[in-house]
Amino acid sequence: MQAILPDGSYPFIEERLPLSEMAMVEASSSLETLLRAQSEISGVEIIRGVPVELTVKTTEYPDATFLVLLPFEEDRLQMLVPKHFVIGSA
């Protein structure tokens, strides 16, 4: 069962956008590896079925924040992104 997010603004890199402009997608394997590593470094636990705001520190983005979710029914990490980043959804 996918988590249902209330209306509001949610993080994507260095901005917050309305939920109506965002979509939940599966993170690429390389991005998932980065997000999981940052979760361990920062001590922010990714709990199955619970949306979590996670800040990632890279040279390009020193404080990039994302909303991530590990769904109950899947093993791949999901993340909230602006809809214009979504390519081909069914």
Z-matrix of the N, CA and C atoms (Angstrom, degrees):
N
C 1 1.450
C 2 1.525 1 109.00
N 3 1.300 2 117.19 1 124.34
C 4 1.458 3 123.56 2 -179.80
C 5 1.527 4 110.27 3 -73.63
N 6 1.333 5 117.13 4 139.64
C 7 1.463 6 121.07 5 177.35
C 8 1.522 7 109.57 6 -65.83
N 9 1.310 8 116.16 7 141.02
C 10 1.462 9 121.00 8 177.20
C 11 1.522 10 107.43 9 -101.88
N 12 1.312 11 115.45 10 122.17
C 13 1.466 12 120.79 11 -179.03
C 14 1.522 13 109.93 12 -94.81
N 15 1.329 14 116.60 13 138.46
C 16 1.464 15 119.03 14 175.69
C 17 1.528 16 110.44 15 -73.38
N 18 1.343 17 115.79 16 156.98
C 19 1.461 18 118.83 17 174.56
C 20 1.515 19 109.03 18 -55.87
N 21 1.298 20 115.50 19 147.56
C 22 1.463 21 120.51 20 -179.28
C 23 1.503 22 108.79 21 158.60
N 24 1.314 23 116.22 22 -167.64
C 25 1.461 24 120.40 23 177.28
C 26 1.522 25 108.27 24 -110.40
N 27 1.327 26 114.48 25 143.65
C 28 1.454 27 120.84 26 -174.74
C 29 1.527 28 109.91 27 -131.55
N 30 1.344 29 116.65 28 152.09
C 31 1.460 30 120.18 29 -174.07
C 32 1.521 31 113.57 30 -76.98
N 33 1.324 32 113.86 31 144.12
C 34 1.459 33 121.60 32 166.76
C 35 1.521 34 106.52 33 -148.28
N 36 1.282 35 116.12 34 108.36
C 37 1.464 36 126.03 35 -176.42
C 38 1.528 37 108.63 36 59.20
N 39 1.329 38 118.68 37 -106.49
C 40 1.467 39 120.47 38 -174.81
C 41 1.527 40 112.94 39 -111.95
N 42 1.330 41 117.50 40 16.59
C 43 1.461 42 119.97 41 179.23
C 44 1.517 43 109.95 42 -135.15
N 45 1.304 44 116.15 43 167.98
C 46 1.461 45 122.89 44 174.55
C 47 1.519 46 106.75 45 -120.19
N 48 1.331 47 115.16 46 132.81
C 49 1.460 48 121.31 47 -176.24
C 50 1.522 49 109.72 48 -123.85
N 51 1.353 50 117.26 49 154.01
C 52 1.454 51 119.88 50 176.16
C 53 1.531 52 110.59 51 -65.60
N 54 1.316 53 115.23 52 145.54
C 55 1.457 54 120.56 53 179.35
C 56 1.524 55 111.70 54 -55.24
N 57 1.332 56 117.60 55 -33.80
C 58 1.471 57 121.51 56 -178.71
C 59 1.533 58 112.25 57 -62.31
N 60 1.327 59 118.14 58 -18.13
C 61 1.464 60 122.20 59 -179.84
C 62 1.526 61 112.59 60 -100.50
N 63 1.342 62 116.67 61 6.58
C 64 1.463 63 119.99 62 -173.75
C 65 1.518 64 111.78 63 -124.91
N 66 1.333 65 115.08 64 161.58
C 67 1.463 66 121.67 65 178.39
C 68 1.529 67 108.61 66 -142.65
N 69 1.329 68 116.17 67 149.43
C 70 1.463 69 121.62 68 177.77
C 71 1.520 70 108.24 69 -88.92
N 72 1.332 71 116.75 70 128.00
C 73 1.468 72 122.13 71 -179.84
C 74 1.524 73 109.56 72 -132.78
N 75 1.311 74 115.28 73 161.70
C 76 1.462 75 120.63 74 175.29
C 77 1.529 76 108.52 75 -76.57
N 78 1.319 77 116.12 76 130.51
C 79 1.470 78 120.67 77 178.09
C 80 1.527 79 109.19 78 -70.71
N 81 1.328 80 115.84 79 144.67
C 82 1.466 81 119.14 80 174.61
C 83 1.528 82 108.18 81 -62.81
N 84 1.312 83 117.07 82 159.29
C 85 1.470 84 119.53 83 -177.54
C 86 1.527 85 111.80 84 -61.71
N 87 1.333 86 117.85 85 -38.37
C 88 1.470 87 119.44 86 179.73
C 89 1.528 88 111.35 87 -69.05
N 90 1.324 89 116.94 88 -39.22
C 91 1.463 90 120.02 89 177.64
C 92 1.524 91 110.46 90 -69.04
N 93 1.329 92 117.24 91 -38.83
C 94 1.460 93 120.25 92 177.25
C 95 1.525 94 110.76 93 -60.62
N 96 1.319 95 116.89 94 -41.42
C 97 1.467 96 120.79 95 177.86
C 98 1.518 97 110.21 96 -60.68
N 99 1.335 98 117.40 97 -45.37
C 100 1.463 99 121.84 98 178.29
C 101 1.531 100 110.91 99 -61.98
N 102 1.338 101 117.40 100 -46.47
C 103 1.464 102 121.21 101 -178.83
C 104 1.525 103 111.68 102 -62.91
N 105 1.319 104 117.42 103 -42.30
C 106 1.473 105 120.38 104 178.87
C 107 1.529 106 111.28 105 -66.72
N 108 1.328 107 116.97 106 -38.93
C 109 1.470 108 120.26 107 177.81
C 110 1.522 109 110.82 108 -64.62
N 111 1.333 110 117.06 109 -43.57
C 112 1.463 111 120.74 110 178.91
C 113 1.525 112 110.97 111 -65.17
N 114 1.327 113 116.61 112 -34.85
C 115 1.460 114 120.95 113 176.71
C 116 1.526 115 110.24 114 -60.15
N 117 1.310 116 116.80 115 -44.99
C 118 1.467 117 121.02 116 178.98
C 119 1.522 118 111.23 117 -66.35
N 120 1.328 119 117.05 118 -44.04
C 121 1.475 120 121.09 119 -179.39
C 122 1.517 121 111.18 120 -61.43
N 123 1.343 122 116.48 121 -43.36
C 124 1.466 123 120.35 122 -175.54
C 125 1.526 124 113.16 123 -85.16
N 126 1.329 125 117.33 124 -11.10
C 127 1.459 126 120.30 125 -179.23
C 128 1.521 127 113.55 126 77.92
N 129 1.340 128 116.95 127 15.24
C 130 1.464 129 121.29 128 177.51
C 131 1.525 130 107.30 129 -90.97
N 132 1.325 131 116.21 130 115.91
C 133 1.453 132 120.83 131 -177.02
C 134 1.524 133 111.22 132 -80.77
N 135 1.321 134 115.86 133 133.11
C 136 1.467 135 121.42 134 173.32
C 137 1.521 136 105.96 135 -92.48
N 138 1.335 137 115.22 136 111.11
C 139 1.461 138 121.98 137 -176.34
C 140 1.523 139 108.65 138 -105.07
N 141 1.305 140 116.18 139 130.55
C 142 1.466 141 121.38 140 -178.68
C 143 1.528 142 110.60 141 -54.25
N 144 1.352 143 115.36 142 126.43
C 145 1.457 144 121.56 143 176.81
C 146 1.516 145 116.08 144 84.16
N 147 1.341 146 116.99 145 1.44
C 148 1.468 147 120.70 146 -177.94
C 149 1.535 148 109.56 147 -118.53
N 150 1.332 149 118.03 148 117.81
C 151 1.471 150 119.61 149 176.58
C 152 1.528 151 110.43 150 -64.15
N 153 1.330 152 116.14 151 137.18
C 154 1.464 153 121.82 152 -176.95
C 155 1.525 154 109.30 153 -132.38
N 156 1.333 155 116.52 154 134.48
C 157 1.469 156 120.24 155 171.66
C 158 1.516 157 107.08 156 -85.24
N 159 1.316 158 115.95 157 124.06
C 160 1.457 159 122.31 158 -175.66
C 161 1.520 160 109.74 159 -125.07
N 162 1.328 161 116.32 160 125.17
C 163 1.460 162 121.06 161 178.30
C 164 1.524 163 109.15 162 -95.45
N 165 1.325 164 115.05 163 130.08
C 166 1.454 165 123.16 164 -178.60
C 167 1.518 166 108.23 165 -112.07
N 168 1.313 167 116.71 166 134.46
C 169 1.460 168 121.26 167 179.36
C 170 1.528 169 109.01 168 -112.97
N 171 1.343 170 115.40 169 115.56
C 172 1.460 171 121.33 170 175.60
C 173 1.523 172 107.60 171 -131.59
N 174 1.320 173 116.81 172 172.04
C 175 1.465 174 118.73 173 178.67
C 176 1.524 175 110.88 174 -66.60
N 177 1.332 176 116.94 175 -34.27
C 178 1.464 177 120.66 176 -179.90
C 179 1.527 178 111.85 177 -74.50
N 180 1.331 179 116.13 178 -39.12
C 181 1.474 180 121.86 179 -179.09
C 182 1.521 181 109.10 180 -131.17
N 183 1.334 182 116.77 181 98.88
C 184 1.466 183 118.88 182 -176.48
C 185 1.529 184 114.06 183 -66.96
N 186 1.312 185 118.09 184 -23.22
C 187 1.465 186 121.40 185 179.28
C 188 1.526 187 110.12 186 -144.17
N 189 1.305 188 117.39 187 67.36
C 190 1.465 189 121.64 188 178.96
C 191 1.528 190 108.08 189 -91.69
N 192 1.330 191 116.20 190 124.37
C 193 1.461 192 120.53 191 -178.17
C 194 1.527 193 109.90 192 -112.26
N 195 1.327 194 115.10 193 136.77
C 196 1.460 195 122.36 194 -179.22
C 197 1.523 196 109.24 195 -131.73
N 198 1.315 197 116.21 196 152.94
C 199 1.453 198 120.56 197 170.17
C 200 1.523 199 106.42 198 -97.95
N 201 1.333 200 116.27 199 120.75
C 202 1.465 201 121.23 200 -178.18
C 203 1.521 202 109.96 201 -120.18
N 204 1.318 203 114.89 202 157.42
C 205 1.456 204 121.30 203 -178.27
C 206 1.521 205 109.01 204 -148.40
N 207 1.318 206 116.18 205 134.15
C 208 1.463 207 121.59 206 170.69
C 209 1.522 208 106.19 207 -106.30
N 210 1.343 209 117.72 208 100.94
C 211 1.465 210 120.81 209 -175.50
C 212 1.537 211 112.20 210 -64.40
N 213 1.325 212 115.92 211 155.60
C 214 1.460 213 120.95 212 177.27
C 215 1.518 214 111.45 213 -61.89
N 216 1.330 215 116.89 214 -40.27
C 217 1.457 216 120.76 215 -170.65
C 218 1.532 217 114.30 216 -91.66
N 219 1.326 218 118.05 217 3.04
C 220 1.463 219 121.11 218 -178.53
C 221 1.522 220 110.23 219 -136.99
N 222 1.329 221 115.79 220 158.73
C 223 1.461 222 120.25 221 178.08
C 224 1.521 223 112.54 222 -103.04
N 225 1.332 224 117.10 223 -5.85
C 226 1.462 225 121.46 224 -179.66
C 227 1.516 226 110.02 225 -93.41
N 228 1.315 227 116.04 226 140.35
C 229 1.452 228 122.82 227 179.22
C 230 1.526 229 110.38 228 -71.69
N 231 1.319 230 116.52 229 137.32
C 232 1.463 231 123.33 230 176.47
C 233 1.522 232 108.23 231 -106.98
N 234 1.324 233 116.50 232 155.44
C 235 1.458 234 120.10 233 176.37
C 236 1.518 235 110.24 234 -144.27
N 237 1.324 236 115.32 235 152.65
C 238 1.455 237 121.32 236 179.80
C 239 1.526 238 108.38 237 -90.42
N 240 1.332 239 116.52 238 125.95
C 241 1.467 240 121.84 239 -178.25
C 242 1.527 241 109.27 240 -133.57
N 243 1.335 242 117.23 241 158.31
C 244 1.468 243 119.06 242 173.47
C 245 1.532 244 110.13 243 -59.46
N 246 1.326 245 116.12 244 142.18
C 247 1.467 246 120.84 245 -176.40
C 248 1.522 247 113.55 246 -57.37
N 249 1.340 248 117.98 247 -29.13
C 250 1.468 249 117.59 248 -178.56
C 251 1.530 250 112.82 249 -69.38
N 252 1.338 251 117.87 250 -9.81
C 253 1.461 252 121.20 251 175.08
C 254 1.528 253 112.45 252 -87.45
N 255 1.334 254 117.15 253 -12.10
C 256 1.456 255 121.65 254 -176.60
C 257 1.525 256 108.99 255 -81.03
N 258 1.335 257 115.01 256 125.37
C 259 1.467 258 120.85 257 179.60
C 260 1.516 259 107.46 258 -116.20
N 261 1.321 260 116.28 259 121.26
C 262 1.469 261 121.28 260 175.99
C 263 1.511 262 113.91 261 58.38
N 264 1.294 263 117.43 262 93.25
C 265 1.465 264 120.43 263 173.47
C 266 1.516 265 109.04 264 -120.27
N 267 1.308 266 114.45 265 145.65
C 268 1.476 267 119.34 266 -177.82
C 269 1.501 268 110.34 267 -105.90
